[in-house]
C-alpha cells in the first residue's frame, strides 16, 4: 500500500489501559507524519481519559451495549459508528485499527474510512483494504506491533524499545537519546484532575489486576510494605480502583498500618499521574498502572505472572525492573490459570518476598536505616 496523504484520520484505540499506554509511540509517529491532519480516536469508555490529547484532535467514546445479547451489541456498535462518522461526514482518508477484533475493523468500514489498515485476525480481512499479516513472534513488543501498522513511510528506523532512549548501564553517563526523553501528563491529559500526593516521602503500591493470573498474593504485598516501612520510613500509598479497597485495608493492617495510606478509588487512571511522578518508586502487578507509573518517570518494579514481558514490558521513561518465575508453562498469557492443585498460578506463587525485597534493595539502594526524621 502506498503512503496515503491524509487530511482526516480515524484510529480505533486499544481497549486496555496498558495497551493504550504502549500505543504512545504509534500516536507520536502518526502525528509526526501528519502534522496538519485531523486525527479522530474512537475508544471504549474506560480508556477515554488516557487518550493523548496533545497528539489527536477529537475523541469519541463508544457507547456500551444496553444488554448482553447480540442485538444489543450490534446496536451499540452501529450507534458508535454513527457518532464517529459525524466527525468526518465525507469519510476519513485513513483508518487504522489497533485492536485485532472484528468489531474494530467493522467500525472503520462503517464510519467511512476509505483506506483501512489492520492485522488479519478474527476473520476481518474482508473489511480491511490493507490487511497485514500478524507476526506472532514472542520477541515483538506490543508497541512495535502498533507502529508496524503505519504505512512504511511513517515508521521510525529504530526499534520502538528505543523510543525513550537507552539508559546508561551505571546511571552516570548520559543516555543515548531517543525520540522522546520525557512525558508531560498535564499536556497529554489536560482534563485530568491530578490526585494530590502526600506531603511526606512515599512510594506507590499497585496490588490490583483484573486477571487472577496476574495478581501476586496480597499477603506478600503486605510483607513488602512492612519491610519498606520499617527499613526506610517511607509512606506506602496503595492505588487502584475502588475494588482494591479491601486489599489496601488488608495491607494496612498486616503491615503495621501507620505508614500505609489507602488511595484506591480516588480518581481515574490518568488522574494518578502526579502521584506517580513524585513517588520514590512503584511496585506493581503486571497491570495498566505499571505502564502509567513508568510513563510518568517513576522507577517501577513489575511482578509478572502469566504475561510475557518481551511483549508488554513498560517502555519508560521511568526505569523498569522485572520479577518473574519462568515455570514450564510460562508465559501462557491467559487471564485464568489452566493448571490444577499446587501447580495453579505457580508463576506467581513461586515469586518469594525475599527475592523481591532483594530486587528493591539492589535496584533502588534501599538501606537498613530510616531517613532523617523518619
Secondary structure, DSSP 4 states (H G I P E B T S, - for coil): -PPP--SEEEEE--SSHHHHHHTHHHHHHHHHH-TTSEEEEEEEGGGGGGS-TTT-SEEEEEPPPSSSSHHHHHHHHHHHHHHHHTT-TT-EEEEEE-S--HHHHHHHHHTTEEEEEEES-TT-GGG-SEEEPP---TTS-HHHHHHTTS-GGGS-SS-GGGTT-B--TTSSSPPBP-S-S---HHHHTTT--PPPPPSS-EEEEE---SSGGG---HHHHHHHHHHHHHHH-PEEEE-S-GGGHHHHHHHHHHHTSTTEEE-TTSS-GGGGHHHHHT-S-EEEESSHHHHHHHHTT--EEEE-SSS-HHHH----SS-EEEE----TT-----SS----GGGTTHHHHTS-HHHHHHHHHHHH---SSPPTT-
